[in-house]
Amino acid sequence: MHHFHYRASRLYCEDVPLSAIAETVGTPCYVYSKATLSRHYQAFDSAFAGSPHLVCFSAKANTSKAILNLLGSLGSGLDIVSGGELHRGLSAGIPASRIVYSGVGKTASEMDMALSAGILMFNVESFEELHLLNERALRLGKRAPVSLRVNPDVDPLTHPYISTGLKKNKFGVDKERALAAYLAALELPGIEIRGIDFHIGSQITNLSPFVDAVDAVTALLRDLKRHGIEVRFLDVGGGLGITYGDETPPLPADYVEAVKNALANLPVTLIVEPGRAIVGNAGILLTRVLYRKEGSSKEFVIVDSGMNDLLRPSIYGAFHAIWPVSAREGAPFTADVVGPICESGDFLAKDRQMQPVAPGDLLAVMSAGAYGFSMSSNYNSRPRAAEVMVSGDRFVIVRERESYEDLTRGETVFPG
Ligand code: LLP
């Protein structure tokens, strides 16, 4: 469910025609619907219906300060994977006490930063990390609050690049070694055990992998109890899929219900880390058609956004629907929608059935709110796109388009 819809053949975000945004801000431009973001956050939050929980939005999906600030004001915490995401979260007003920190490669200085800020939990991914964290905490005269990221060896049935909970993946500690890691943590004076954590993958469209993963960690929870180790938090990660095309993912309420049922009343505070399910369908990439080019074997629609703006189609073969901003009369046609980048892998859609378009027309690349701007780059020295947030009939530029000066900021030539 989102707030991008047609009125009299013109595409709107809430009550703002997308053409008005393109006129003022230019293209390419990411547009986010505030009502959709709030609604998606609330779908998770209200699904818990009074049971102890924390929704930690996964920053990597979209680190826009305006989005983090909005979600924080609704009560959201944050799932981070770097010092940079910690900085963004804190500067957007999210309290450290609602921040959990995952990631296999935390550095000593990132640990120090998070320890000083007083985050809720480090989701520790290895014995080696546990020992370094202990050392850093003692150095700062603190105890590091920890949950262990367990790798439950569950197949999330998703794209291999975004599957994380299998033994062969680099993430977490194998479930067979998890008890040993907790027992080791117990001996470390700089470590305070708070929880258990897993994250099995992303764009998961059925519930059984989540339930299997909860089953694996509840067995561990019971083992821990037998060893006198009580954990207060169970962090089940993110990963709930969204509709890009014809997927029919479970609703947040069904997902939360399934997790709660699998937990069978174990007395823990549940943490969820949704990213895509909150922002994915709350954002679009607005782009303009530059040319229609007739190749000898196929037709190309060349637009002013490329793989530097939206990488997902190029690296995952991901499908994003493409809608005209103003519908035209005429026959549909089939084309590749491509960008200006000098790579054949630079496409937004392949062999796509398109509504009629002409040079100068605006297109909306749908479901681009998650892993869109956050994975964008300056490849081919293209300034990164502007970002706009819409609420009702108002819109605000929440990130200026980068300038050419931004591209060379901080650079220098070798002297002499
Ligand atoms: N928690 C952890 C520890 C994660 O690694 C991730 C995503 C999430 C939460 C949020 O997952 P979500 O709810 O968004 O599925 N760039 C890829 C997705 C990579 C996901 C990485 N981890 C894409 O564009 O599909």
Boltz pocket constraint, residues with backbone or C-beta under 6 A from the ligand:
constraints:
  - pocket:
      binder: B
      contacts: [[A, 58], [A, 60], [A, 61], [A, 79], [A, 102], [A, 103], [A, 161], [A, 162], [A, 199], [A, 201], [A, 202], [A, 203], [A, 237], [A, 238], [A, 239], [A, 240], [A, 273], [A, 274], [A, 275], [A, 276], [A, 277], [A, 312], [A, 316], [A, 370], [A, 371]]
      max_distance: 6.0
